[in-house]
Amino acid sequence: MIEPLYRADDNRYENGMQYTRAGRSGILLPRVSLGMWHNFGEVDPLQRSKEIIHYAFDHGVTSFDLANNYGPGYGTAEETFGYVFNKSLRPYRDELFIASKAGYDMWPGPYGNWGSRKYLFASLDQSLRRMGLEYVDVFYSHRYDLETPLEETLQALVDIVRRGKALYAGISRWPLEATRFALQYLSERDVPCLLFQDRYNILDRHVIESGVLETIAEGGCGFVSFSPLAQGLLTNKYLNGIPENSRAARGGHLKAEQITPELIATIRSLNTLALERGETLAQMALSWVLADKRVTSVIVGASSVAQLADSLKSVEAPGFSDDELELIEKYCNL
């Protein structure tokens, strides 16, 4: 059976999405970006992935967040995106903002990990082949490397941009002093850091407490929040404990032992407030992050079109009153 040709919705930029400038740059990003850390790998139905990606673009989501080892298994999220891109999105390439990253383990041996020049260049070349792209819009150093000189990692980003393999450079989850060094190093070489990624949500505010968020804002760099739903904690999934099919039950980054009675009580209180606001807990959690003017975009995952549609409603959510913000602070300090 021949697949019907995809044509993007003619009203994709009138379907409710809003856009924010990334730091001091010419780039506008959608308030919500589609992330492919989970749900887009070789173990996931290709048809479902295609439907989610199409729905995202049809509703103004132009930003797609990938990395070399997203899947599972490693590289397969980029392969999935590459398949969809080459089947249906290639005519819209100039409307897309595609990100990839390297920093975590990708292949065996001494050159498939961390922040060396050799690894970053090789990883990006592999990512471009998997996705069928000539360039990515932004390429991130995915994590801070204690052993590799910062100059080597950062100069690799500079040269990647200068060679046209990426249009912009970014960094993810670097500590404060290294971030300050990176912002200055890149700026002095006329390849300013466009975006900084880190975890930021109602339950995890390390980027504020560490001073990183304020530093990158002052440095003219945009900020992209990943895990704005705290890996599903800030949804209705854990209101009554740990479901059998949840991430916490399966093990991994979110552990069952992290979900304490006190945390469940916090989540229930936040859920009550969300319902009073006419939102789901997930929508309120996303709109809370987006209310921070230093945030350019939030990355959401999706295992279904319905889940993505629910997340996109956060863009048009009502603002927070002082009383609501005080309640959120109270609940998070239970």
C-alpha positions as CSV (number, residue, x, y, z in Angstrom):
1,M,0.0,0.0,0.0
2,I,1.4,3.4,-1.0
3,E,1.4,5.9,1.8
4,P,-0.6,9.1,1.1
5,L,1.5,12.2,0.6
6,Y,1.7,14.4,3.7
7,R,0.8,18.0,3.4
8,A,1.3,20.2,6.4
9,D,-1.7,22.1,7.8
10,D,-2.0,25.4,6.1
11,N,-3.0,27.0,9.4
12,R,-0.1,25.5,11.4
13,Y,1.0,28.9,12.6
14,E,-2.5,30.0,13.6
15,N,-3.2,26.9,15.7
16,G,-2.3,28.4,19.0
17,M,1.5,28.1,19.2
18,Q,3.5,31.0,20.5
19,Y,7.1,31.8,19.9
20,T,9.9,33.3,22.0
21,R,13.2,34.7,21.1
22,A,16.2,32.7,22.1
23,G,18.4,35.0,24.1
24,R,20.0,37.8,22.0
25,S,19.6,36.0,18.7
26,G,17.4,36.0,15.6
27,I,15.9,32.6,16.5
28,L,12.3,32.3,17.7
29,L,11.4,28.9,19.2
30,P,8.0,27.5,19.9
31,R,7.1,27.6,23.6
32,V,6.8,23.8,23.4
33,S,9.4,21.6,21.6
34,L,8.9,17.9,20.9
35,G,11.6,15.8,22.6
36,M,12.5,12.3,21.5
37,W,14.4,10.9,24.5
38,H,11.7,8.2,24.8
39,N,8.9,6.8,22.7
40,F,10.6,7.2,19.3
41,G,13.1,4.3,19.2
42,E,13.2,1.0,17.5
43,V,10.9,-0.5,20.1
44,D,8.1,2.0,19.4
45,P,5.6,1.8,16.5
46,L,6.8,3.8,13.6
47,Q,3.3,4.8,12.5
48,R,2.6,6.3,16.0
49,S,5.9,8.2,15.9
50,K,5.0,9.6,12.5
51,E,1.5,10.7,13.7
52,I,3.0,12.5,16.7
53,I,5.6,14.3,14.6
54,H,3.0,15.3,12.0
55,Y,0.6,16.5,14.7
56,A,3.4,18.6,16.3
57,F,4.3,20.4,13.1
58,D,0.7,20.8,12.1
59,H,0.2,22.7,15.4
60,G,3.2,25.0,15.1
61,V,5.9,22.9,16.9
62,T,8.9,23.6,14.7
63,S,11.5,22.5,17.3
64,F,12.5,18.9,17.5
65,D,15.0,17.8,20.2
66,L,17.2,14.7,19.6
67,A,20.5,13.3,20.7
68,N,22.8,10.6,19.4
69,N,21.8,8.0,21.9
70,Y,18.1,8.6,22.2
71,G,15.9,5.6,21.5
72,P,16.0,3.0,22.8
73,G,18.3,1.7,21.3
74,Y,21.0,4.2,20.7
75,G,20.6,6.2,17.5
76,T,17.1,4.8,16.7
77,A,15.2,8.0,17.6
78,E,17.3,9.9,15.0
79,E,16.6,7.0,12.5
80,T,12.9,7.4,13.2
81,F,13.0,11.1,12.8
82,G,15.1,10.7,9.6
83,Y,12.5,8.3,8.2
84,V,9.6,10.7,8.8
85,F,11.7,13.7,7.7
86,N,12.6,12.1,4.4
87,K,9.1,10.7,3.7
88,S,7.2,13.8,4.5
89,L,9.0,16.8,6.1
90,R,11.9,17.4,3.7
91,P,9.9,20.0,1.7
92,Y,9.5,21.9,5.0
93,R,13.2,21.7,6.1
94,D,13.6,25.5,6.3
95,E,10.7,25.7,8.7
96,L,12.2,23.2,11.1
97,F,14.6,23.7,14.0
98,I,16.4,20.4,14.6
99,A,18.7,19.8,17.6
100,S,21.1,17.0,18.3
101,K,23.7,16.4,21.0
102,A,26.6,14.3,22.0
103,G,28.3,13.7,25.4
104,Y,27.0,10.4,26.8
105,D,28.0,6.9,25.8
106,M,27.3,6.0,22.2
107,W,29.7,3.3,21.0
108,P,32.4,1.2,22.7
109,G,36.0,2.2,23.2
110,P,37.7,5.5,24.2
111,Y,36.2,7.7,21.5
112,G,32.5,7.1,21.9
113,N,31.8,9.2,25.0
114,W,32.4,12.5,26.8
115,G,33.7,15.7,25.2
116,S,36.7,15.1,23.0
117,R,36.9,16.8,19.6
118,K,37.1,13.4,17.9
119,Y,33.9,12.2,19.6
120,L,31.8,15.3,18.9
121,F,32.7,15.4,15.2
122,A,32.2,11.7,14.7
123,S,28.9,11.7,16.6
124,L,27.5,14.6,14.7
125,D,28.5,13.0,11.3
126,Q,26.7,9.8,12.4
127,S,23.6,11.8,13.5
128,L,23.4,13.7,10.2
129,R,23.5,10.4,8.3
130,R,20.8,8.8,10.4
131,M,18.5,11.8,9.9
132,G,19.4,12.4,6.3
133,L,20.4,16.0,7.0
134,E,23.1,18.3,5.7
135,Y,23.2,20.2,9.0
136,V,21.4,20.5,12.3
137,D,20.2,23.8,13.6
138,V,21.8,23.5,17.0
139,F,24.4,21.0,18.3
140,Y,24.9,20.7,22.0
141,S,27.7,19.4,24.2
142,H,25.4,17.1,26.1
143,R,27.3,17.1,29.4
144,Y,30.2,18.6,31.2
145,D,33.5,16.6,30.9
146,L,35.8,16.8,33.9
147,E,38.8,15.4,32.0
148,T,38.8,17.0,28.6
149,P,40.0,20.6,28.5
150,L,37.0,22.9,28.1
151,E,38.9,24.6,25.3
152,E,38.9,21.4,23.3
153,T,35.2,20.8,23.6
154,L,34.2,24.4,23.0
155,Q,36.6,24.8,20.0
156,A,35.0,21.7,18.5
157,L,31.6,23.4,18.7
158,V,33.1,26.5,17.1
159,D,34.5,24.5,14.3
160,I,31.4,22.5,13.8
161,V,29.4,25.7,13.3
162,R,32.1,27.2,11.0
163,R,32.1,24.1,8.8
164,G,28.3,24.4,8.4
165,K,27.5,21.1,10.2
166,A,25.4,23.1,12.7
167,L,24.0,26.6,12.5
168,Y,24.3,27.3,16.3
169,A,26.1,25.8,19.3
170,G,24.6,24.9,22.7
171,I,25.5,23.3,26.0
172,S,23.5,21.2,28.4
173,R,23.8,20.7,32.1
174,W,27.2,22.4,32.6
175,P,28.0,23.7,36.1
176,L,28.0,27.4,36.8
177,E,31.7,28.3,36.4
178,A,32.2,26.1,33.3
179,T,29.1,27.8,31.9
180,R,30.5,31.2,32.4
181,F,33.7,30.1,30.7
182,A,31.8,28.6,27.8
183,L,29.7,31.7,27.2
184,Q,32.8,33.9,27.1
185,Y,34.9,31.5,25.0
186,L,32.2,31.0,22.4
187,S,31.3,34.7,22.2
188,E,34.9,35.7,21.7
189,R,35.0,33.5,18.7
190,D,31.8,34.9,17.2
191,V,29.9,31.6,17.8
192,P,27.8,32.7,20.8
193,C,26.0,30.0,22.7
194,L,22.4,30.0,21.5
195,L,20.8,27.7,24.0
196,F,21.4,26.1,27.4
197,Q,19.4,23.0,28.4
198,D,18.8,21.8,31.9
199,R,16.2,20.2,34.0
200,Y,13.7,22.7,35.4
201,N,10.3,22.0,36.9
202,I,8.1,22.7,39.9
203,L,9.9,20.1,41.9
204,D,13.4,20.7,40.7
205,R,14.8,24.2,40.7
206,H,18.5,23.6,40.7
207,V,19.1,25.9,37.8
208,I,17.8,28.8,39.9
209,E,19.5,27.8,43.1
210,S,22.9,27.3,41.3
211,G,22.7,30.6,39.6
212,V,23.0,29.0,36.1
213,L,19.6,30.3,34.9
214,E,20.4,33.9,35.8
215,T,23.9,33.7,34.3
216,I,22.8,32.4,30.9
217,A,20.0,35.0,30.8
218,E,22.5,37.8,31.5
219,G,24.8,36.3,28.8
220,G,22.2,36.5,26.1
221,C,21.7,32.8,25.9
222,G,18.2,31.1,25.6
223,F,17.1,28.5,28.1
224,V,15.3,25.2,27.2
225,S,13.8,23.2,30.0
226,F,13.8,19.4,29.8
227,S,11.9,17.1,32.1
228,P,9.3,19.9,32.9
229,L,7.0,17.2,34.1
230,A,9.6,15.5,36.3
231,Q,9.6,12.3,34.2
232,G,5.8,12.0,34.6
233,L,5.6,12.8,38.3
234,L,3.8,16.1,37.5
235,T,0.9,14.2,35.8
236,N,-2.0,12.3,37.1
237,K,-0.1,9.0,36.8
238,Y,1.2,8.9,40.3
239,L,-1.7,10.3,42.3
240,N,-2.5,6.9,43.8
241,G,0.9,5.4,44.0
242,I,3.1,3.7,41.4
243,P,1.3,2.1,38.4
244,E,2.6,-1.2,37.1
245,N,3.5,0.2,33.6
246,S,5.1,3.4,34.8
247,R,8.8,4.5,34.4
248,A,9.2,4.2,38.2
249,A,8.0,0.6,38.2
250,R,10.3,-0.3,35.3
251,G,13.3,1.3,36.9
252,G,15.7,3.6,35.2
253,H,16.2,7.3,35.7
254,L,13.1,7.5,37.9
255,K,13.3,5.1,40.9
256,A,10.3,3.7,42.8
257,E,12.0,4.7,46.1
258,Q,12.0,8.3,45.1
259,I,8.2,8.3,45.2
260,T,7.6,8.8,48.9
261,P,4.2,9.3,50.6
262,E,5.3,13.0,51.1
263,L,5.9,13.4,47.4
264,I,2.6,11.9,46.5
265,A,0.9,14.3,49.0
266,T,2.6,17.2,47.2
267,I,1.5,15.9,43.8
268,R,-2.1,15.5,45.0
269,S,-2.1,19.0,46.3
270,L,-0.7,20.4,43.1
271,N,-3.3,18.4,41.1
272,T,-6.1,19.9,43.2
273,L,-4.9,23.4,42.4
274,A,-4.6,22.5,38.7
275,L,-8.2,21.3,38.6
276,E,-9.3,24.5,40.3
277,R,-7.5,26.4,37.5
278,G,-9.3,24.3,34.9
279,E,-6.2,22.5,33.9
280,T,-4.6,19.1,34.1
281,L,-1.6,18.8,36.4
282,A,0.6,18.4,33.4
283,Q,-0.7,21.6,31.8
284,M,-0.2,23.6,35.0
285,A,3.3,22.2,35.4
286,L,4.2,23.3,31.9
287,S,2.6,26.7,32.2
288,W,4.4,27.2,35.5
289,V,7.8,26.8,33.8
290,L,6.8,28.9,30.8
291,A,5.8,31.7,33.2
292,D,9.5,32.2,33.9
293,K,10.5,34.9,31.4
294,R,14.0,33.4,31.2
295,V,12.6,30.2,29.6
296,T,12.6,30.0,25.9
297,S,10.9,26.6,25.4
298,V,10.0,23.5,27.3
299,I,10.7,20.0,25.8
300,V,7.8,17.6,26.1
301,G,7.8,13.9,25.2
302,A,4.7,12.1,24.0
303,S,3.6,8.5,23.7
304,S,0.4,9.5,21.8
305,V,-1.1,12.3,19.8
306,A,-3.6,12.9,22.7
307,Q,-0.8,13.3,25.2
308,L,0.9,15.9,23.0
309,A,-2.4,17.7,22.4
310,D,-2.9,18.0,26.1
311,S,0.6,19.4,26.6
312,L,0.2,22.0,23.8
313,K,-2.8,23.5,25.7
314,S,-0.4,24.9,28.3
315,V,0.7,27.6,25.8
316,E,-2.6,29.4,26.2
317,A,-3.0,28.7,29.9
318,P,-4.1,31.6,32.3
319,G,-1.4,33.3,34.3
320,F,-0.8,32.6,37.9
321,S,-2.2,34.8,40.7
322,D,0.0,35.6,43.7
323,D,-2.1,33.3,45.8
324,E,-1.7,30.4,43.4
325,L,2.1,30.9,43.3
326,E,2.2,30.9,47.1
327,L,0.2,27.7,47.3
328,I,2.6,26.0,44.9
329,E,5.5,27.1,47.1
330,K,3.7,25.8,50.2
331,Y,2.9,22.4,48.6
332,C,6.5,22.0,47.4
333,N,7.8,22.5,50.9
334,L,5.5,19.9,52.6
